[in-house]
Amino acid sequence: MHELSIALNIVDIASTETRKAGATRVTDLDIEVGSLSGVIVEALEFAMEVAVRDTILSEARVAIHPVKAQARCRKCGVEFEVRDYFEECPECASLDLQITRGQELKVRSLKVE
């Protein structure tokens, strides 16, 4: 379960940024997880519960926001939602796509006190 190592890294990053800001605790943490990122949201939620214990994030509200993947066809320019990397364009059936959303895994916001 690589989600635990991801959760531990998120806690480490949030803790470092909180200290840099001169704050002592995190109240809110928002995370974006793209559907093509390879991260299972439910597993990350569980891992975050474990990872924040006994840290400055222990009382934080952690919200994980799934991001649906989108692609743009390089042939005809149409943009559409995709479920995986191997879909074809619904307009022209081209496989020459550029993924524009859905690969991200990032801390969207961090509120501290």
Sequence and secondary structure as in RCSB ss.txt:
>XXXX:A:sequence
MHELSIALNIVDIASTETRKAGATRVTDLDIEVGSLSGVIVEALEFAMEVAVRDTILSEARVAIHPVKAQARCRK
CGVEFEVRDYFEECPECASLDLQITRGQELKVRSLKVE
>XXXX:A:secstr
 HHHHHHHHHHHHHHHHHHHTT S EEEEEEEEETTSS  HHHHHHHHHHHTTTSTTTT EEEEEEE  EEEETT
T  EEE SSTT   TTT    EEEEES  EEEEEEEE 
